[in-house]
Amino acid sequence: MRVSVVIPTWNEAQSIGRVIADIPRPPVTEILVVDRDSSDGTRHIAATLGARVIVEPRRGYGRACLTGLQHTIDPDIVVFLDGDYSDRPAELPRIVEPIINGRADIVIGSRLSGARARGALPLHSLFGNWLAARLIRLLYGVALTDLGPFRSARADVLRALNLREASYGWAVEMILRGALLRARIVEVPVSYYPRIGVSKITGTLGGSIGAAWCILSRIFQYRLQRKPAGASTTP
């Protein structure tokens, strides 16, 4: 199966080389680094290591993921991975295995059920993810412990979901739209470590508040819809 990896970046020169070097090939057939016009050489490092670099100057984590998805070349599975080396790319096979074996359509890597280094997630992130996961279980019937960024999905399911969130809501939109269309969503444990460099979200008060508002509001917003607007038929 063809596996494409999408990595959003913004000034990740300290870490992007380690991320790309640790991605296992196979099963990965292409690596796309979607860069928000970094000024520290991120794009050059990524290109030197064989990644296809796409410049996306528009702001938003979700925007970068959507742009990367649009530029993939005929994948069967798409993996989304942060460029800060907090997740370990070498664990990618466990992220795609449930899809390859026909047990899942979407796989979320859980940082809360895997081995987590001390201080890797600040307390407000731990609580926020726990709360969001509990609400998703209660309102959508999907048993999750985390909304981790290290995740994979069948490419045809991603197209059916018609994802739109350009900002922080990306983390939850895929799960909510998938649940409403009865996609098979499972999670697997992944290890998690302190990121290299400063987080653009959890490292700032504004970023943390913005992310929490987007995620929690979307959980209630999508629950009021019988079917996500613009989505196609059940995967």
C-alpha positions as CSV (number, residue, x, y, z in Angstrom):
1,M,0.0,0.0,0.0
2,R,1.2,3.5,-0.8
3,V,1.7,5.6,2.4
4,S,2.2,9.3,2.2
5,V,3.4,11.3,5.3
6,V,2.4,15.0,5.7
7,I,4.5,17.1,8.1
8,P,3.5,20.7,8.8
9,T,6.4,22.9,9.7
10,W,7.2,26.4,10.8
11,N,10.8,27.1,11.8
12,E,11.7,23.5,12.8
13,A,15.3,23.4,11.5
14,Q,16.5,22.0,14.8
15,S,14.2,18.9,14.5
16,I,13.1,18.3,11.0
17,G,16.2,16.4,10.0
18,R,15.7,13.9,12.8
19,V,12.0,13.5,11.9
20,I,12.6,12.7,8.3
21,A,15.6,10.5,9.0
22,D,13.6,8.3,11.3
23,I,10.6,7.7,9.0
24,P,10.6,4.1,7.9
25,R,10.8,3.4,4.2
26,P,8.9,1.1,3.5
27,P,6.0,1.4,4.2
28,V,6.3,5.2,3.4
29,T,6.4,6.0,-0.3
30,E,6.5,9.8,-0.1
31,I,7.2,12.6,2.5
32,L,5.6,16.0,2.1
33,V,6.8,18.9,4.3
34,V,4.3,21.7,4.2
35,D,6.2,24.8,5.4
36,R,4.8,28.1,6.5
37,D,7.6,30.2,5.0
38,S,10.2,29.3,7.6
39,S,13.2,31.6,7.9
40,D,15.6,29.2,9.6
41,G,16.4,26.8,6.8
42,T,13.7,24.2,7.5
43,R,12.8,23.8,3.8
44,H,16.4,23.3,2.7
45,I,17.1,20.6,5.3
46,A,13.8,18.8,4.4
47,A,14.5,18.9,0.6
48,T,18.1,17.7,1.1
49,L,16.8,14.7,2.9
50,G,14.4,13.8,0.1
51,A,11.1,15.3,1.2
52,R,8.9,17.1,-1.2
53,V,8.6,20.7,0.2
54,I,5.4,22.7,-0.3
55,V,5.3,26.3,0.8
56,E,1.9,27.3,2.4
57,P,2.1,30.9,3.6
58,R,-1.4,30.9,5.0
59,R,-1.6,30.5,8.7
60,G,-3.1,27.5,10.4
61,Y,-2.1,24.0,11.4
62,G,-5.2,22.5,9.7
63,R,-4.5,24.6,6.6
64,A,-1.0,23.0,6.3
65,C,-2.4,19.5,6.7
66,L,-5.1,20.1,4.1
67,T,-2.5,21.5,1.7
68,G,-0.3,18.5,2.2
69,L,-3.3,16.2,1.6
70,Q,-4.1,17.9,-1.7
71,H,-0.5,17.4,-2.9
72,T,-0.2,13.7,-2.1
73,I,0.2,11.4,-5.1
74,D,-2.3,8.6,-5.2
75,P,-1.8,7.3,-1.6
76,D,-3.8,4.5,0.0
77,I,-3.0,5.8,3.5
78,V,-2.0,9.3,4.7
79,V,-0.1,9.8,7.9
80,F,0.1,13.2,9.7
81,L,3.1,13.8,11.8
82,D,4.4,16.9,13.6
83,G,7.9,18.2,12.7
84,D,9.1,18.8,16.3
85,Y,10.3,15.3,17.1
86,S,7.9,14.9,20.0
87,D,6.4,11.8,18.4
88,R,8.8,9.2,17.2
89,P,8.5,8.6,13.4
90,A,10.0,5.1,13.9
91,E,6.6,4.1,15.5
92,L,4.8,4.8,12.2
93,P,4.2,1.1,11.4
94,R,1.9,0.8,14.5
95,I,-0.1,3.9,13.3
96,V,-0.8,2.3,9.9
97,E,-1.1,-1.4,10.9
98,P,-4.8,-1.3,11.8
99,I,-5.7,0.1,8.4
100,I,-3.4,-2.3,6.5
101,N,-5.1,-5.2,8.3
102,G,-8.6,-3.9,7.5
103,R,-9.5,-3.1,11.1
104,A,-9.7,0.7,11.0
105,D,-10.3,3.7,8.7
106,I,-8.8,6.3,11.0
107,V,-6.0,5.6,13.6
108,I,-5.1,8.1,16.4
109,G,-1.8,7.8,18.2
110,S,-2.5,8.2,21.9
111,R,0.1,9.9,23.9
112,L,-1.8,9.3,27.1
113,S,-1.9,5.5,26.9
114,G,1.7,5.2,25.6
115,A,5.1,5.8,27.3
116,R,5.3,9.5,27.9
117,A,8.5,11.3,29.0
118,R,8.2,13.6,32.1
119,G,7.2,17.1,31.1
120,A,6.3,16.2,27.5
121,L,2.8,17.5,27.9
122,P,2.0,20.4,30.2
123,L,-0.8,19.9,32.7
124,H,-3.3,22.1,30.8
125,S,-2.8,20.0,27.7
126,L,-3.2,16.7,29.6
127,F,-6.5,18.0,31.1
128,G,-7.8,19.5,27.8
129,N,-7.2,16.2,25.9
130,W,-8.7,14.2,28.7
131,L,-11.8,16.4,28.7
132,A,-12.2,16.4,24.9
133,A,-11.8,12.6,24.7
134,R,-14.4,12.1,27.4
135,L,-16.9,14.4,25.6
136,I,-16.3,12.5,22.3
137,R,-16.9,9.2,24.0
138,L,-20.1,10.6,25.6
139,L,-21.5,12.4,22.6
140,Y,-20.2,10.3,19.7
141,G,-19.6,6.8,21.2
142,V,-15.9,6.8,20.1
143,A,-13.6,5.4,22.8
144,L,-10.5,7.6,22.8
145,T,-8.1,8.8,25.4
146,D,-6.3,11.5,23.4
147,L,-6.5,13.7,20.2
148,G,-2.8,13.2,19.3
149,P,-1.4,14.7,16.1
150,F,0.4,11.5,15.1
151,R,-2.4,9.8,13.1
152,S,-3.3,8.0,9.9
153,A,-6.4,7.5,7.7
154,R,-7.4,5.8,4.6
155,A,-7.1,8.3,1.7
156,D,-10.6,7.6,0.4
157,V,-12.1,8.2,3.8
158,L,-10.3,11.5,4.1
159,R,-11.8,12.5,0.7
160,A,-15.3,11.5,1.9
161,L,-15.0,13.5,5.0
162,N,-14.4,16.8,3.1
163,L,-12.3,18.3,5.9
164,R,-12.3,22.1,6.2
165,E,-10.8,23.2,9.5
166,A,-7.8,25.5,8.8
167,S,-6.7,26.1,12.4
168,Y,-6.7,24.3,15.8
169,G,-10.0,22.5,15.1
170,W,-8.2,20.2,12.7
171,A,-7.2,17.9,15.6
172,V,-10.9,17.1,16.3
173,E,-12.6,17.6,13.0
174,M,-11.3,14.4,11.4
175,I,-12.6,12.4,14.4
176,L,-16.0,14.0,14.6
177,R,-16.8,13.9,10.9
178,G,-15.5,10.3,10.9
179,A,-17.7,9.3,13.8
180,L,-20.8,10.9,12.2
181,L,-20.1,8.9,9.0
182,R,-19.5,5.8,11.0
183,A,-15.9,5.4,10.0
184,R,-14.0,2.9,12.2
185,I,-11.8,4.9,14.5
186,V,-9.3,3.3,16.8
187,E,-6.3,4.4,18.8
188,V,-2.9,2.9,19.4
189,P,-0.4,3.9,22.1
190,V,2.6,6.0,21.0
191,S,5.5,7.4,23.0
192,Y,5.8,11.1,23.5
193,Y,8.7,13.3,24.4
194,P,9.4,17.0,25.0
195,R,9.5,18.8,21.6
196,I,12.6,20.3,20.2
197,G,12.1,24.1,20.3
198,V,9.1,26.1,21.5
199,S,5.6,25.0,20.8
200,K,3.5,27.5,18.8
201,I,0.3,26.3,20.6
202,T,0.8,24.9,24.1
203,G,3.9,27.0,24.6
204,T,1.8,30.2,24.6
205,L,-1.3,31.3,26.6
206,G,-3.1,32.6,23.5
207,G,-2.4,29.4,21.6
208,S,-3.6,27.2,24.4
209,I,-6.8,29.1,24.8
210,G,-7.5,29.2,21.1
211,A,-6.9,25.5,20.7
212,A,-9.2,24.6,23.6
213,W,-12.0,26.9,22.3
214,C,-11.8,25.5,18.8
215,I,-11.8,21.9,19.9
216,L,-14.5,22.1,22.5
217,S,-16.8,24.2,20.4
218,R,-16.5,21.9,17.4
219,I,-17.4,18.8,19.6
220,F,-20.8,20.4,20.4
221,Q,-21.2,22.0,17.0
222,Y,-20.8,18.8,15.0
223,R,-23.0,16.8,17.4
224,L,-25.9,19.0,16.3
225,Q,-25.5,17.9,12.7
226,R,-26.9,14.6,11.5
227,K,-24.3,14.5,8.8
228,P,-21.2,16.8,8.3
229,A,-21.9,19.5,5.8
230,G,-20.4,18.7,2.4
231,A,-19.4,15.2,3.3
232,S,-20.2,12.3,1.0
233,T,-21.7,9.0,1.8
234,T,-20.5,6.7,4.6
235,P,-17.0,5.4,3.9
